[in-house]
Amino acid sequence: MSKLKRIAFYIRVSTEEQASNPEGSIKNQEDRLHQMVKLKNMDSAFGEVTEIFIDRGKSGKDTKRAELQRLLDAIRLNKIDLLMTTELSRISRSIRDFSEIWEMMQKHNCGLMCLRENFDTETAAGEMVLYTLANIAQFERKQVSERVAANIKARSKRGLYNGGPVPIGYKLIDGRPGYLEVDKEQAKNVGKAFEAFITEGTLSKTARWLNDNGFRLKRHIQGGGRFMRSNQFTVDNLHSILTNPTYIGLKKYKDNGEEKTTKAVWSAIVNEDLFNRVDEILKKNKYRKKPHSKIRYPYLLSGITFCSACGDHLSGKSAHGKTKKIGYYEHSWRTKRNSNFSKKQLSCENFDRVPASKLEEIVCFQMEKLLNDETLAKDLIMRMRQRHKENSEEKEARSLKAKISGVKSQLDALAERLSELPKSVSAAPIFKQMEKLTEHKELYEKQLEAFQVKGGLEIKPIELRQYQALLKTLREFWKNGDSETKSKIIQWLIHRIDVGKDSVTIHYQLIENELVRESVLSGSRPFGGDVSEFKKFFVKKSSNSLTNGAQ
């Protein structure tokens, strides 16, 4: 016996269409689709209607319709086997948009049936019609793409600006598309950046000098939409400025994959000799090798360690001690930003950095306990099961489903009333009420979709025996493994580590998207139960010898 198809209806009417012909709109489309399903089921086991998506008072010119988007999400989640609609234009009036939708549907094994065009992708003839439409749209897109590419290349060869964010130091000219003029105020900062780099010799030192001496960048980006740039010099934006040939009056473009330059229609800000000198220093810095160190600290917790106060990622860094280099976990973003200034601009109330050896000692102790103590593994799984059982999101999801069902019933009742409304009576109040209900329904559906996409309603905790078997296997690797092996095991079993002034919180990875938190105070073992011992290992002030990796 063949499996019944899960069928979805898509219905759309514009406001004008529904107002002028209430009887022949939503109810009419739905009845015709139901009749077709009934007819198909008379011949053989065809399918059952699982959901109906209705866009009321919406235009078919674009695809940004709430119910259409919800339908497409359901297809992506493989909840629908066949989409039925009365005519192709109900989905989209644009062949290009429809082609993209159909391509996505094919990937998720969802068929399409349209009553008016009389095709069904379940048949060879119906699929041929769809492929013909798709090929036409593909040909159309390719032609447009080729014309745009040819136009951009021709403009580039003429040295014209082709759009996008305008480089700092220049601004657009009203009425002259493709031309730029020098922004005199910002051009001074750009010129000074080139000159300072010759003197300072590295990106980090140059950025620090420029910031300390009051040079700032304009935050607004012409051609950058709503995005804003940092008004301070950083290693990244300084490198972009110093390597951009725009500043010597050249336009860079690609011709058949080969990078070329031509004279631009705008004036240069720096001379070519200065630009080339800067380029030579940058190349030397790039290929300059640091002295090879025989001893490199193996940071076991890279990528999973965070500050509990500010949330910043803690990355492995090294600083010079009296006799050797010492490994630390330090605020990554703050350190990088502070390296652009002589005086610290950003700080955290928690700590600046923590010794890697002390933090790793705590985590490794807990790992050994997890790998060797079956009671801990059992406790974690039991707590996860209890949490899963009492999960408030499940209750919320059930509540949302009930609300969606209630709103749908109200909308159907209003649609029925609308179809019976005399032409002499205005339909505006009903439309207004339906619009409000639709907004509520969309809100509930978005919340429910969020739960379903992340799998919160279906995923269950890992079985205890399965988890214990995994730990048993990893136990031998841990016992005989090197630092790299131990790091991989830690990252396998731990999702995240939050470090506080006097605590370390481990988030164990038990199932996908679900975590159990286990707070580990210093008293667990390493420091004999005295929290103050743990505190003293946190360094509040960074050493100037700290390696930050910036050139």
N, C-alpha and C positions, 0 to 999 in steps of 0.2 A: 504493500500500500504506500503510495507516494505521500510525502509530507505536505501538509497544507501550507500554502504561502501566507506569510504575514503581509497583509495589504494595507496600504495607507492611501487615503484620498487627499488630494490637494485642491482646494476651492478658493477662487479669488474673484471679487467683484469690486468695481470702482464705486465711489459714492454716487456719481451720476447714474450709473447703470442700475444700482439698487433702488435709488429713489424713483427712477422713471419706470422700472419694471420689477417691483418687489416679488411678484409671483414667479418670475422667470429667472431669479438670481440664485441665491444660496440653496434654497429648498429644491429648486429645479435641478441644479447640478448634482446635489447629493442623491436625489432620487434616481437620476439617470445612471450614476455610478453604481448604486446599490442594485439596480436592475441588471446591469452588466455582470456583476459578481454572481447574482442569483442565476442568470442564464448560463454562465460558465460552470457553475457548480452542478447544474442539471446534467451536463455531459459527463463530468468526472469530478473527482475531488480537486477543486481548484484552489481555494483559499478562504481566509476569513479576514474581515476588516478589523484591524487592531487599533487604528487611530485615524482621526479626521483632523486635518489642518485647514483652518479657514482664515484668510486675510480679508477683512471687511473694509471697504472704502480705500483700497490701496491700488496704486498705479503699477502697471507691469513694465515700466520703463527701466527700473533698476531692481536689483536683487536684495536690497536692504529692507526686507519685510520681516517682521517678527516671526510670523508663523512659518514662512519659507525657511528662515534661518534655523528654526527649531526642527523643521523637517529634515534639513540637510545634516544637522547634528545627529538626529536619530539614525540617518543612513550611515553616517560615519561610525556610529556605535553598533552597526550591524543589527539593528532592530527591525529593519524593513526588507522584505524580499521583492516587493512589487509596488511601484508608485502608479496610481491611476489618477487621471485628470480628464476633464471634458475636452480640452483643446490645448495645444502646445503653448499658445500665447498666455494661458493662465499662469504658467511657470515663468516665462520670460518672453518679451517681445524682441529681444536681442539674440540673434543667432550665436553671436560670440559668447554671451553669458550662458546661454543654454548649453553650448558645446562644453564649457568648463564644468557645468553641473553634471552633464552626462558622463564626462570623463571620470569624475569623482564617483558617480554611481556605479560605473563599471568596476572600479577598483574594489568596491564593497559588494559586488554581486547583486546589485539591485536592478530589477527590470523596470520598464516603463510601458504604459498603455495609455494612448490618447484616443478618445471616442470620435472626435470630429475628423481628425486626419486618418482615422481608421488604420492605425498601425500598432503593432504589439511587438516588442523586442523579443518576445518568446518565439516569434516566427522569423524565418529567414528574410522574408520580404520586409517585415517591419524593421529588422535590424539594418537592412540595406538602406532604408530611408534615413535612419538615424546617422549611419556612417556617411551618407551623401551630405547631409546637413553639416556634420562635423568637419568633413573635408573642405566644404565651401568656407566655413568659418576659419579653418586653419590656413587656407590659402589667403583669405582676406587679412588675417593677422600677420602672416609672413610678408605680404606686400607692404603693409603699413610699416612693419619693422624695418624692412629694407629701405624704404623711402626715408624714414627718420634717421637711420644710420648713415645713409648717403648724404643727407642734409647736414648732419653733425660733422662729418668728415670734411665736407666742402667748407663749412664755416671755420673749422679748426685750421685748415690750410691757409685761410685768409687771416688767421690770427685773432679771431673773434672769441669772446667769452660765451660759453654755451649754457649758462645757467648753473644753479647750485649755490652753495655758500660762497660768498665773495671773500677772497683772502683779506686778512687784516691789513690795513694800510691803503685799501682801495674802496671805492664806492660806485654805485651804479649812476649812469647819466640818464636823466629823464628824457624820453623821446629818442634815444639812440641805443636800441637793444644791441647787445654784443660788445659795447664799448664801456670801459672803466676809466675813472679819473682818480688821481691820487688824493687820499684823505690826509692832508698835511699834518694834522695833529698825531694821528696814529702812525704815519710814515716815519716820524721822528723816532718812535719807539722801535719800529722794525730796524731802522738804520743803526740805532744804538745797540740792538741785540747782536747784529753782525760784528760791530766794532768790539763789544765786550767779550764776545767769544774768542776773538783773536788774542785778547789779553789774558782771559781766564783759562782757556784751553780745554775745558770740559763743559758738558751740558749742565750738570748739577751746580757747578760753581758759577756759571754764567747766569742761570735762573736765580740763584741766591743773590748775586750782586745786583741784578736788575730789580728784584723785589725790594731789597734793602734800601735801594736808592730811589724808590718811589715811582718806578716805571710801571704803568698799568695798561692792560688791554681793554678795549671797548667790549662790553658784555653782549650787546646786540649784534646778531649776525645777519647781515643782509642776504636774502636768498636762503636763509636757514630755517624759515618757518618760525615756529614757536620756540625753537631751541636757543639756548644762551650759552656763551662760552665763559670760562673762568676769566676773571679780570687779572689774575696773577699769572706770572710766567711759571711753567712747569717744564720738566724734562721733555715730556711728550709734545706739548704745543711749541716749545722752542725748537725741537728737532724738525717739526713740520715747517716752521718758518725758514730755518736755515737751509733746507733742502729744496725749497720751492722755486723753480726757475721763473715763476711769475714776476719775482722781484727784480730780475734783470731784463724784463721786457720780452720774455719768451713765452710762447704757448706750447704746452706739451700735449701730444695726442698720439693715438695708435692708428697705424695704417697696415692692414693685413697682419695684425699681431705684432708688428715691429713698432717700438716706441720712437717717436720723432719729435723734433721741436721746430718751430718757425717763429719769425718775428711777430710779436703781438701788436695790437693796435693801441695799447696803452703805454704810458711812460714807465721807465725803470725807476725803482726806489734806491737800489744800491748798484755800484758799478761791477762789471763782470770780474775784474781783478780781485776785489774783495770777496765776492761770491766763491770764486775758485780757491782762494786761500782757505776759506772756511771749509770748503768741501774736502780739501787735502787733510786738514786736521781731523775732521770727522772720520775719514777713511783710516787714518793712522790709529785713532782711538778704537775703532771697530775691530781692527785686527791685532791690537795690542793684547797680548796674553798675560793673565795674572800668573804669578809664580805658582807652580804646581805644589799643592800641599799633600804630603803623604797621609796626613790624618784629616779626614773630613768628617765633621760630626754628623751622624746618621739621625736625622729628625724623624722620629717614629710616628708623630702625630700630625704631620703636615696635611693640610686641607680639611681637617675636621675639628680644629681648635678655635674657639671664639671667646671674646670677652663678655662676661655676663652682664656688665654694666652698659656698655655702648653698642655691643653686638658686632664690633669690628673683628675681622678675621685675624688670628694670631699666626704669623708666619715665622719660620725658622730663620734666625739671624745669628751672626757671631760677633763677639767683641773681644778685644785684646785684654787678657788678664796679665798678672805679673810674670807668669812663666809660660802661659799657653793661651790659645784661643778658647773662649767659653761660649757654649751654645745657649741661646735664649729663644723664647717664643715672644714675639713683639707685635704690637698693633701695626698691621700692614699699611692700611690707607693713611693713618695719621703720620707714620714715620715717613712715608713717601712725600706727603704734603709738607711736613716740617723740614725736610731736606732742602726745600727751595728757599728757606729763610735762615739767617744767622741765629735769630731768636725763635724759640718755640712758639708757634701760633695756636696749636691744637693740643689739648691734653685730655686725659681720662681720669675720672675720680677714683677709678679702680686701681690701676697700676700702669706703668709704661711697658714693663716686660717681666717675664718670670723665667728663672733658670730651667733650661730644658731637662737637665738631669733629674731635678726634683719633681717636676710635673710628670715626667715619664715614669719615675719610680712609683708614683701613686697609681697611675693607669695600669702599668704592668702588674702591680700587685693585684689589682682588681681583675685583670685578665686571667692571671694564674688561678685566682679564686674561682672564677667562672668556669674555667676549663677543668678544674679538678674537684670542685665541690658541687655535687649533684643537687644538693638542697637549694643552692642559689638559682640554678637554672630552673628548677621546679617552681620556686617562688616567683620568678619573673614571668613564667608562662601562666601561672595561676592568676597573678595580678593583671596580666594582659587579658585573660579570658573574662575576668570580672569587669574590667573596664569596657571590653567589647560588649558584654551583656547589658551594662548600664549606660551604654553610649547614648547620650542625649540627642545626637544627630539622627539616629534611627527614628526616635520618637518624632523629631522635627520633620523628617522626611515623610512619615506617615501622615502627619498633620498637613503638610504641603499638598500631598496627593488628594486628600479630602477637600482642601480648599479649591484646588484646580477643578476637581469634579463638580463642586458646587457652583463655581463661576461659569463653567461650561453649560450647566443646566440653565442658569439665568440667561446666558447669551442665546441659547436655543429658544427659550421662551420669548425673548424679545424679538428674535428673528421671525418667529411664528406670528407674533403680534404685528410686526411690520408688514408681513405679507397680506394680512387681513385689513390693514389700515386703508380707509377710503382716500382717494386721491385728493379730496378737498381738505384733508387734515395734514398739517405739517409733520414730517417725520424727524425734524431736527432734535426734539427732546429725546427721542428713542436713540438716535445716533450718538448723542452726547453721553447717554447712560451706557451704551454699548462700548464707547471709547474708554470710559473710566474702568469698566469691568475688564476690558482687554488689557489695560495697563496693569491691573492687579494680577491678572492671569499670567502675563509675561514675567512679572516680578517673581511670582511663585515658581514658575517653570525654570527660570534662571537659577534660583536657589537649589531646586531639586536636581537640575542638570549638573551643578557643581558637585553635589554629593555622588552622583552616578559616575561622572567622569573620573573622579579620583578613586572610585571603587569602595567608598566608605560603607556602602550598604551590603556588599557581597563578600569582601575579603575577610577571612577568618584567621585567627592567630595560628602560627606554626604548631604542629603536633609536638607534644613533649618528647616522644620517642625519636622523632625525626631531628629535633633540635639537639637532643643528647647524643645522637649518632654523629651529627656534625661536629659537636664539641670534642667527641672522642677522637675523630679523625684529625682535627686541628691540634689536639693536645700533643701528638708526636711531632708534628711540624714545629710547634712552639718550643718544645723541649730541646730539639737539636738544630733549630733554625738560626740563621744569622739575623742581623738587624733588618735587612730588607724583607725577609720572610715574616718576621714579627710585625713589621709595619703593615704588611698586607693583611695579616690575620686581624690586627686591631681595626683596620678600616673595613674589614668584612663584618665584624661583629658589633662595631660601634658606629653610630650614625653621626654623633656630634658630642663635643666636650665643651662645656661652658666653665670658664675659669673665673672665680671671684677672688676677693681679698683673702678669704679664709676658707674657701670651699672649692671643690671640683664636682661638677654635675655631669654624669655620664648618661647619654641617651643611647640605650642599647637598641640595635636593629633586630627586631624579632620577626616582623612581617613588613611587607611593603606598605609605606605610608603610615605605619603605626609604630610608636615608640613607647618605651617605658623609661622613666627617669629614675636614676638611682643616685642620690646625693652621697658623695664620698667626702667626709671631712678628714682633716689631717690625722685625727685620732684613730683612723682605721688601722694604721700600723706605722707608717714611716716616721712620724715625729712624736711618738710616745703619748699621744692624746692631748698635747698642749697646742692649741690653735695659734698662740703667739709665735711658736717655733715656725709654723708655716708662713706667717705674715712676714717674717724677717727676710724671707727669700725673694720677696717681690721688690724690684728696684723701681723707685719713683723717678729717678733722674737718669737720662740716657748718657752714655759716654760719647765723647766726640770721636772716639776711635771706632764707633759702631759701623759695620759694613752695611750699606744700604743698596749696593748694586748699581747705583746710578753713575753714569759717566760724566 
